[in-house]
């Protein structure tokens, strides 16, 4: 081991998960190193072995039921080479959390829901630092502020369920950097964050990397994001290392077709596309230019689409719409102050259009979606559907409206009941709205829907836990389509998916829009995704719509300062 430059070297590491009589290889004889003070990116799809690699380095993989089959992980501990695979659990206490730390992908799983965030952060400091209780609180509050939390005192006193997902992730980052480790492993640490907050965290990690000479292994499925922070990048697929390269070389001249496919699956900001390329499209590098040319959307096709939309009737019109939440109550339970989640907004959407809605967490996007679908009643304003006032509907009209307007939720893991089979979950809406004559006819329609969303007839009798995240999102789409809707509200429905699966779902939504003559409101904090799929885009900030324009206008000529900030925060690999 070269102690002059290397911090960690992985040699021929193989890890497997026992499965009945066989062992399933999670990673297979991988080799790479990370230098002192370097940022190393690891990219790949779900199941590629990224997280298994990170857990193996931190000595946690056996807790997940895995077996280390072979290999070495040599760590430079104060100038001496230490094989981490030889350590006993008691030896890890001086390493884990102090010398090597990890930021996990899901803070809801990593944080204890019964302990306040401040106490959990303090515990991570107490274990490794000999400081007083007063000093540890001061340091905890400073760390919360350092990771961009504007109200560290409130976060310090809050339980995990009392703060947002983005705030939880920043608490996790504060814990990860609390002891200034030599090596920080960030496993999808910014995936759930808005682009502006994501940029803040990336900038913070860069600053820590420089000021503390802290090496970082940055794990993500998002290649442009990795490009914004990493010095070198490891590309993994099916437990194998496909390519290792300096980031500039990788993005300009990737050798492996899989790497090129990952690069091209991500929606581009510089090119309008009819649909996104798929991983399987890139079996060899020679096809790349031809595929991209064939999927490009011409200016003539864009004009034709605009003329068609101009002649479409308006489906939904919101006028001066407002929705408030009580933020503070008096001792007697009366409202003292309100948060205007949706604040006097007006917009319309035509039949067959895709209207994008972008904004940071807390901007009011989801509250607006819930209001449009009828889950929340606005405090003020008018909402019209096909020319009629929604909140003046009688019971029969409300029933029809709730059939016509369906919501696809963000998290495919929590939006399906784990105890109900897929076929029964899709049939529920059909039964509630008395669609089709009997169970047999409903099943025939469900099987057809499963085929439409890229699933198989055999999936009808399976449970949600037997599917991947991308497959579950397809089931959620089929469930929404089952009641023959006219208007789909997609609330961050691809934000938790790998870029390759994200591309599949976005292409599927476009295909279904044409087949079933649907209208979409597509909500996301990811402007690249919204630009790809949308005709027009609304930009929302603090409950207000601050800008509206075509997708090209918003990206090429933003007017509002917040829109400019969103665009500037987007990581990109394209010139």
FENMOZI-V777548 format. One record per residue. RES is the residue in one letter. BURIAL is I if it has 16 or more other C-alpha atoms within 10 Angstrom, else O. Layout:
# FENMOZI-V777548
RES:BURIAL / RES:BURIAL
This chain:
# FENMOZI-V777548
X:O / X:O / X:I / X:O / X:O / X:I / X:I / X:I / X:I / X:I / X:I / X:I / X:I / X:I / X:I / X:I / X:I / X:O / X:O / X:O / X:O / X:O / X:O / X:O / X:I / X:I / X:I / X:I / X:I / X:I / X:I / X:O / X:I / X:I / X:I / X:I / X:I / X:I / X:I / X:I / X:I / X:I / X:I / X:I / X:I / X:I / X:O / X:I / X:I / X:I / X:I / X:I / X:I / X:I / X:I / X:I / X:I / X:I / X:I / X:O / X:I / X:O / X:O / X:O / X:O / X:I / X:I / X:I / X:I / X:O / X:I / X:I / X:I / X:I / X:I / X:I / X:O / X:O / X:O / X:O / X:I / X:I / X:I / X:I / X:I / X:O / X:O / X:O / X:O / X:O / X:O / X:I / X:O / X:O / X:I / X:I / X:I / X:I / X:I / X:I / X:I / X:I / X:I / X:I / X:I / X:I / X:I / X:O / X:O / X:O / X:I / X:O / X:O / X:O / X:O / X:I / X:I / X:I / X:I / X:I / X:I / X:I / X:O / X:I / X:I / X:O / X:O / X:I / X:O / X:O / X:O / X:O / X:O / X:O / X:O / X:I / X:I / X:O / X:I / X:I / X:I / X:I / X:I / X:I / X:I / X:I / X:I / X:I / X:I / X:O / X:O / X:I / X:O / X:O / X:I / X:I / X:O / X:I / X:I / X:I / X:O / X:O / X:O / X:O / X:I / X:I / X:I / X:I / X:I / X:I / X:I / X:I / X:I / X:I / X:I / X:I / X:I / X:I / X:I / X:I / X:I / X:I / X:I / X:I / X:I / X:I / X:I / X:I / X:I / X:I / X:I / X:I / X:I / X:I / X:I / X:I / X:I / X:I / X:I / X:I / X:I / X:I / X:O / X:O / X:I / X:I / X:O / X:I / X:I / X:O / X:O / X:O / X:I / X:I / X:I / X:I / X:I / X:I / X:I / X:I / X:I / X:I / X:I / X:I / X:I / X:I / X:I / X:I / X:I / X:I / X:O / X:I / X:I / X:I / X:I / X:I / X:I / X:I / X:I / X:I / X:I / X:I / X:I / X:I / X:I / X:O / X:I / X:O / X:O / X:I / X:I / X:O / X:O / X:I / X:I / X:I / X:I / X:I / X:I / X:I / X:I / X:I / X:I / X:I / X:I / X:I / X:I / X:I / X:I / X:O / X:O / X:I / X:I / X:I / X:I / X:I / X:I / X:I / X:I / X:O / X:O / X:I / X:O / X:O / X:I / X:O / X:O / X:I / X:O / X:O / X:O / X:O / X:O / X:O / X:O / X:O / X:O / X:O / X:O / X:O / X:O / X:O / X:O / X:O / X:O / X:O / X:O / X:O / X:I / X:O / X:O / X:O / X:O / X:I / X:I / X:I / X:I / X:I / X:O / X:O / X:I / X:I / X:I / X:I / X:O / X:O / X:O / X:O / X:O / X:O / X:O / X:O / X:O / X:O / X:O / X:O / X:O / X:O / X:O / X:I / X:I / X:I / X:I / X:I / X:I / X:I / X:O / X:O / X:I / X:I / X:I / X:I / X:I / X:I / X:I / X:I / X:I / X:I / X:I / X:I / X:I / X:O / X:I / X:I / X:I / X:I / X:I / X:I / X:I / X:I / X:I / X:I / X:I / X:I / X:O / X:O / X:O / X:I / X:O / X:O / X:O / X:I / X:I / X:I / X:I / X:O / X:O / X:O / X:O / X:I / X:O / X:O / X:O / X:O / X:O / X:O / X:O / X:O / X:O / X:O / X:I / X:I / X:I / X:I / X:I / X:I / X:I / X:I / X:I / X:I / X:I / X:I / X:I / X:O / X:O / X:I / X:O / X:O / X:O / X:O / X:I / X:I / X:I / X:I / X:I / X:I / X:I / X:O / X:I / X:I / X:I / X:O / X:O / X:O / X:I / X:O / X:O / X:O / X:O / X:O / X:O / X:I / X:I / X:O / X:I / X:I / X:I / X:O / X:I / X:I / X:O / X:I / X:I / X:O / X:I / X:O / X:O / X:O / X:I / X:I / X:O / X:O / X:I / X:I / X:O / X:O / X:O / X:O / X:I / X:I / X:I / X:I / X:I / X:I / X:I / X:I / X:I / X:I / X:I / X:I / X:I / X:I / X:I / X:I / X:I / X:I / X:I / X:I / X:I / X:I / X:I / X:I / X:I / X:I / X:I / X:I / X:I / X:I / X:I / X:I / X:I / X:I / X:I / X:I / X:I / X:I / X:I / X:I / X:I / X:I / X:O / X:I / X:I / X:O / X:O / X:O / X:O / X:I / X:I / X:I / X:I / X:I / X:I / X:I / X:I / X:I / X:I / X:I / X:I / X:I / X:I / X:I / X:I / X:I / X:I / X:I / X:I / X:I / X:I / X:I / X:I / X:I / X:I / X:I / X:I / X:I / X:I / X:I / X:I / X:I / X:I / X:I / X:O / X:I / X:I / X:O / X:O / X:I / X:O / X:O / X:O / X:I / X:I / X:O / X:O / X:I / X:I / X:O / X:I / X:I / X:I / X:I / X:I / X:O / X:O
